[in-house]
Amino acid sequence: ALHHREPTHRIKNVLAYYRRILALAYFIQTRKNIPAKRRWLVWSLKGNFISFLLSGNWTMARATWKAAWKIIFGCNPYTKGLKQGKKVIEPEL
């Protein structure tokens, strides 16, 4: 059965990637027992961005750029949602 590959009711890969980046940044910021640092995440995103640019994958490059920008300048919607007491946050590109 290929039900796990069914495209209906799934978000697009680019949006899922964008949300995963923001979620990872959120966990790095809110969980003090995680040894990862925000600067390492941004460094990794820089590499992903260059890779996407060189491969011509403009939508993934744009999602990476937008997520990195939000992380660097403290505009992560998951962190903002936490401060506002929201339980469900669904960032859009």
Buried (B, 14 or more C-beta within 10 A) or exposed (E): EEEEEEEEEEEEEBBEBBBEBBBBBBEBBEEEEEEEEBEEBBEBBEEBBEEBBEEEBEBBBBBBBBBBEBBBEEEBBBBBBBEEEEEEBEBEE
